[in-house]
């Protein structure tokens, strides 16, 4: 059995769970069964809109062994302190894959590191994007804004002048409260529910986002994408996003965003490559 643990929450969003769904679906297409583990019940419910059939809620990364058994395969995407558990997991499970949370991270024990632009031994170079985003869909002329699934610090309200400079539609995050939606409504022409994430990403012509995962997914659909670098840690760094033809703007700079939107798409932009599940399968089959 394969277990994929994704750390989520109302302060950090659902990027890791979205990567997990992409991997689990790819594994299923190749005939391998995988189970999603999350530390937040709401995350599991939200992922049902992405095609997941079941999930298991555990407390932390240290509780994976309450579900997995000796000889299983474990994939961990979490910044949590494993408190010595990782060494034990590596000795008990057939293979442990761990997403690097920082560019400088290296193998700790016998696990296999997953991170983009990785060349060292014991590492898988992977950009994980669900195949659904590569399916051709007719684009609508829409300027879509997606901060992320969480806005615990109410960043959007601190930058009202930025949004007043555009005619934007807002894709709400799964962790946004109804009361917050009402306050945000005057800043945007339309508010879209989180359940429409996939269809909106696929059909929007321009996407502005502070989520590295969303930026990659939107780029895969063929949209023009602007990433707002707010200094938050992400598996996909601003430098990496730029190599895929995604414009990077520092903070809520309306002039820079407008410039990025009207800029021509250069011929040197590379197409995002969908995640190849064989890069994981080859390590445990």
N, C-alpha and C positions, 0 to 999 in steps of 0.2 A: 504494500500500500504506500502511496505517496501523500504526504501531508505538507500543505503550503500554509505557513503562518504569516499573516500580514498584520502589522501593528497599525491601528487606526485610532480615531478619537475626535471629539468635538473641538480640540485645539490644533489638530494636525491634519485632519481631512482623510481622504480615501485613496490617495495616489497608490499606496502599496496594495490595497485590495484590488484596484483596477488592474494593476500588473498581474496580480494573482489570478484573476479571472481569465486574463489572456493566456497565461501559462496553462491553467487547468483545462481550458477549452482546447488548446493545441494538443495537450496530452490525450484528451478524450478522442480527438480526431485520429490519433495514432494508436488508439486501443488501450491506453493506460488510464487507470482510475486514480483520481486525485481528490483529496478532501481539503476544502478551505477551512482554516482556523483563523478566527478573529478574536480580539480582546474586547470587542464592543458589539453588543447585540444589534444596535441600530445599523452598524456597518453591514452586517449580514443581511438584514432586511433590505437595505439600499441596493445591495448587489444582486438581488433577485431581478431587477430591471436590466441587468447585464447578461442574463442567461444562466445564472447559477441555480442549481436545483437544491442544494443543501449546504449547510455550514455548521460548524461547531464553535461555540464560544468558550474560550478559556481565559484565565485571569491575566497571565503574562507569558513571556517567552520561556520562563522557567517551568511552565506547566505543560509543555508539549509532551513530556513523558507520561502524563496522565491519560493521553489519548493514543500516542504512537507506541508501537511494540518493537522489540529487538528485531533487526533485519529490515525495518521499513526505510523509506527514503524521506528525508525531511528538507524542506526549502524554507529558509528564514529570511524575511524582509522586515527588519526591526532595528531601531536604534537603542533598544533597551539593554540594560546591564544584564548579561546572562549569568553572572555570579557563579562562574565555574561550571555551569550546566553545559556549555558548548563542548568542553573537553569530554564530558561524559557522553553527550550525544554522538560525538565523533567515534567513540569506542563502541557504542551500542547499536547504532543504525548503519545500514548498508552504506549510505553516503549522505553527507550533509552539505547542502548548498547554502551559502549565505550572501545576501546582497550587501555590498560595501555601502556604508552610509557617508563615507568621506573618500575623496580621491586618493588619500595617502594610506588607506587601510590595506593591510596585507593578511595573508593566511595566519591564523592563530594556532591551529592544531592540524587536523587532517581534513578540514572542510575545503570546499571549492568556492572561491570567491566569484561573484557575478557583479560586473560593473562595466560601463561603456569605455571604449578606448583603452582596453586593458591588454597588455602584451606580456606580462610576467607569467611564469609557470604557476599552475594551479589556479588559473583564473579564466573565466568565460567572458568574452567581450559580447555584450548583448544590449540592444535597444529593443525594449519589449512594447510592441504595439499590436493590439488585437486585429486580426485579419479583417474584421468587419469594416474598419476604417478605410480599407483599400478598395472596397466595393464602389463602383461608379454610381453617383447619385446626382441628380440635377441640382445645381446650386441656386440659392436665392440670394438676392442682393441684400445682405444683412450684415451689420456690424455688431457682432456678438461679443459681450464681455463676460468672462468667467474668472472670478478671482481664485476660486478653489472651493472645496466643499465646506470649509470652515472659515469663519471670520470672528474669532473669539474676542479680538481686540477692537472690533468694529472699525476696521481700516477704511472701508468704503465711505463711511460718514465723515471721516477726517479729510477726504479729498473730493468734496462736493463740486468745487470749481472745475476739477478735471473732467468730471462727467457732464457738466453743463456745457462743455466745449464740444460735445459730440451728440449725435443722435444714435445712442446705443440701446441695444436690447440686452437685458441681464439674464443670464442663466443662474438661477439660485443654487446655492450649495445645499447638500443634504442636511447639514447641521444648522442651517439658518432657521430661526424661530419665526412664527407667523407675525409677531409684533415687529420684528426687524424688517420683514418684507414690506410692511405698511409704511415704514419710515423711508425705505429705499425707493418706493414706487415713483415719487415725483422726479427722481434723478434719471429715470430710464423711460423709453417709449413703450417698452413691453417687458413684463416679467415672465420668465419661463420656469416651469417646475423642474426639479432635479431629474424626474423620471424621463424627461425628454432629452437628456444629455447626448445620447448616441445619435439620435436623429438630427439634433441641432448641429452637432459637430460636423456631421456628414454633409449637411445642406447649407451651411453658412459660408458666404464668400470670404469674409474677413473675421478673424478671431483674435481678440486681445485677451491675454490671460497671464496670471501670475503663477500658474501651475505648469511645471516642466512636463509632466505626463500629458496634460491636456494639450500643450503646445505640440508635442510629438504626434498626438492623435489627430489634431486638426491639420497638421502638415501632411499627414498621410492621406487625408481626404482631398488634398489639392488646394486647400484654402490658403489665403495670404495670412500669415500668423505673426503677431507681435507679442513678444514675451516681456512682461514687466519684471525686472530684476529688483526684488524687494529685500534681497539679502538673506532670504530663507534657504536653508540647506535643501538640496535636491539631488537625486540620483543623476539627473541630466543637468549639467552645469551650463551657465550662459555661453561659455566658449564652445561647448559641444553643440548646443542648439544652433549656434551661428553656422556651424559646418553643414547643417541640414537646411540652410536657407531660411532660418527663422530670425527675424529682426529682434534684437535685444535693446531695450530701452531702460535706462536707470531710473527707477521710481516712476511716479505719476507725472511725467513730463508730457503735457498735451502737445506741444509743438513737435517734439521728437516722434511721438506716436503718429501724428498727422503726416509727417515727412515719410515715416516708414510705410504708411498705408498707401501713399500715392507713388512710392518708389517702384520702378520697374523690376520685375523678377529677372535676375541675372541668369545667364546660361550656365554658370558654374555651379548652380545649386544642385545638391545631390538629393535623390529620392530617398525617403526613409525606407529602410529595409525591414520587412516584417520579421518578427522573432522566429527563429528556426528552432523548433523544439528538439531537433536532433543534437543540438549542442549540449543539452542536458541528458537526453536519453543515452548518449554514447558513454556516459560516465557510470551508469549503473546497470546496463543490460549485459 
